[in-house]
Structure formats: structure tokens, C-alpha cells
Amino acid sequence: MRSVSALTIAAGRDAHLANVVRGFAAQTQPPVELIVGVMQDAPYEALPEAPFPVRQILVRKVRGELPLAAARNAVAAAASGEVLAFVDVDCIPAPTLVADYAEACSDGRGLVMGEVLYLREGATAQGLDFERFAAEGVRHSDRQGPPDHGLKACEDYRCFWSLNFAMHREDWSRSGGFDEGYYGYGGEDTDFGRVLDDRDIDIWWTRGARVYHQYHAHCMPPIHQVASVIRNAEYFATRWGHRTMEHWLYGFRLMGLIEPTASGLRILREPNEADFALCRQTGNMPYANTRRVLDKLQRIEPERVATVEREKEVEREQSALLGIAAE
């Protein structure tokens, strides 16, 4: 069986990271190590005991913002396993995640994305109970579910997101890793997916390799990160000829936070409490959802929310925000 290095990146979220360690300690096939890319001034203290080494690597912020791309590259560079398994700090690995990725990620396979189930607030208060998590966890309505069994090709690189994925280290080397021109929030995942597509490295969904996403308060669209999203969307355009994150940009525009101009996207105002109330995830919501906010902003009737007509309408409006800024 191939050896697997477990990798995560973190800033704050001490309790979440402790559960990540506990989840990897409960694996049917233990990882050879857990490497944490620490995006804060000091390493974490008093992490739970584990039957494998837990190593922490400090990664400096970029202009005061989180270096997500650089941190993922750093933990991958330090890894010793044949397979690199990345999970976000808010994701608890199910007991077979390591074994599932060890089996799926052969040299030349490409990138493999495992399952994600979202937990409501308080789900981990009594410790890790994987049977209960499986019964209570829900899938994200905007994300494709896993195949019935085995692997299924992902035909759209935009579907990649770094919450839970793995690659054989040789495929990782061929990819070149994440572009470190992205910092702060947004864009680096779509860019990485585009790079894989450009280099003919396949992307797959797999049955299994599951994580349970731990609840934390969040906003969708991420109005707490407007400046970062705009900067990274424009950087994406310099690389690929068009912007990305158009669903978030569309939400920002509908809320009156930004406007497109001949010289690029311009911030009009800071979000206010009414904006946060609209976009904020609450404890009874296992995940935040941009489409829910778009429908509310446009006063879409319930019977039109999931129609083909509505899908096309949103796509048309979003596409107007994809054009690269004129020089």
C-alpha cells in the first residue's frame, strides 16, 4: 500500500485542528505524518497525541493576508509520502480516508477529490462519532456528489476545490503546485484546476475518502473578503484572459458593493450589517450558499429557484463580469 502524507494549513481554529489530528489518529491506515502549514506567528501548542509525527511549518503572511497557495506548496515540499492528501483545517477525515487515497492515487492518475459532508453547529461537542456524523452530515447543494462506486472523471476544472483532495507526488510535481501570486481569499483553487487542465492532468471524483466539515460562522458570497476576491480575480485574468469567481462578483454587484469599469472592478462601499445578515451562515445551516443569497436579492419566486431558465439567467449575468479589464 502506498504511503500517505496528511497535509493541512491553518491559522487560528485550534479546536478544529485538534479534531483533524484526532481524525487522522483514528485511520485504518495511519498516515506516515501530518504536516501543518501554520499561517500565524507561532506554532500550535498542546495538540492531541498521535501515532505518527506531527510537524509544523511556519509560513509568513503576504502583506498581512493568509498565504493559502504558498502554505499548501510548503507542506507538500516537506512531505515524505508517496501520496499527498490535503484536507482543510475545518475537515475531520473519516477513518478510511488515508486508505482510500492510498488506493486511488497511483502515479499518473491525476488529482482525486473525496467526499465532503457538512455538519451543523455543535456536532463535535461530544467528541468524534463517525457513525453519527455520517447520519447527520449533508452534502452541499452546489457541489457534485461522489459516484456510486470507484472513480468518475471531473469534466470541468472549475469544480476543483481544495477542501479535500490528494495526488501522487509525481503528479503533484508535474502540476508545479499552486500559483503563489494568489494570497488572501479566493482564486487559487480555480487557477490550480486550470493548470491541471492545461497540462492534461486528470481530475477525478471518488467514492469514499470522506471528510466531515466542521461548522464555523461564514458568509457567502464572502463579503468579508471583497478586496481580496477582486485582486485575485484580476490576477487570474492576467494569467488566463478572463476573471474567475464570477458568482461571488455577481453577488457583490447585486449588493452594490462593486461595479465594473473600463479599468477594472471598483469597490463602491464596505459591507454593512444588513449585508452581513443576508449572507451570514447561522448555526442551523451546515453550509453557506451564494445562490440562496442571489435568489433573495433578486426576489426569485420559490418555483423558479431551480429551473433551467433561472440557471441560464444567472450564467448570462455572471458572464458579463468575466472580461479582463482593459489596459
C-alpha positions, 0 to 999 in steps of 0.5 A, a space after each residue: 500500500 502506498 504511503 500517505 502524507 496528511 497535509 493541512 494549513 491553518 491559522 487560528 481554529 485550534 479546536 478544529 485542528 485538534 479534531 483533524 489530528 484526532 481524525 487522522 489518529 483514528 485511520 485504518 491506515 495511519 498516515 506516515 505524518 501530518 504536516 501543518 502549514 501554520 499561517 500565524 506567528 507561532 506554532 500550535 501548542 498542546 495538540 492531541 497525541 498521535 501515532 505518527 509525527 506531527 510537524 509544523 511549518 511556519 509560513 509568513 503572511 503576504 502583506 498581512 493576508 493568509 498565504 493559502 497557495 504558498 502554505 499548501 506548496 510548503 507542506 507538500 515540499 516537506 512531505 515524505 509520502 508517496 501520496 499527498 492528501 490535503 484536507 482543510 483545517 475545518 475537515 475531520 477525515 473519516 477513518 478510511 480516508 488515508 486508505 482510500 487515497 492510498 488506493 486511488 492515487 497511483 502515479 499518473 492518475 491525476 488529482 482525486 477529490 473525496 467526499 465532503 459532508 457538512 455538519 451543523 453547529 455543535 456536532 463535535 461537542 461530544 467528541 468524534 462519532 463517525 457513525 453519527 456524523 455520517 447520519 447527520 452530515 449533508 452534502 452541499 447543494 452546489 457541489 457534485 456528489 461522489 459516484 456510486 462506486 470507484 472513480 468518475 472523471 471531473 469534466 470541468 476544472 472549475 469544480 476543483 476545490 481544495 477542501 479535500 483532495 490528494 495526488 501522487 507526488 509525481 503528479 503533484 510535481 508535474 502540476 508545479 503546485 499552486 500559483 503563489 501570486 494568489 494570497 488572501 481569499 479566493 482564486 487559487 483553487 480555480 487557477 490550480 484546476 486550470 493548470 491541471 487542465 492545461 497540462 492534461 492532468 486528470 481530475 477525478 471524483 471518488 467514492 469514499 475518502 470522506 471528510 466531515 466539515 466542521 461548522 464555523 460562522 461564514 458568509 457567502 458570497 464572502 463579503 468579508 473578503 471583497 478586496 481580496 476576491 477582486 485582486 485575485 480575480 484580476 490576477 487570474 485574468 492576467 494569467 488566463 484572459 478572463 476573471 474567475 469567481 464570477 458568482 461571488 462578483 455577481 453577488 457583490 454587484 447585486 449588493 452594490 458593493 462593486 461595479 465594473 469599469 473600463 479599468 477594472 472592478 471598483 469597490 463602491 462601499 464596505 459591507 454593512 450589517 444588513 449585508 452581513 445578515 443576508 449572507 451570514 451562515 447561522 448555526 442551523 445551516 451546515 453550509 453557506 450558499 451564494 445562490 440562496 443569497 442571489 435568489 433573495 436579492 433578486 426576489 426569485 419566486 420559490 418555483 423558479 429557484 431551480 429551473 433551467 431558465 433561472 440557471 441560464 439567467 444567472 450564467 448570462 449575468 455572471 458572464 458579463 463580469 468575466 472580461 479582463 479589464 482593459 489596459 
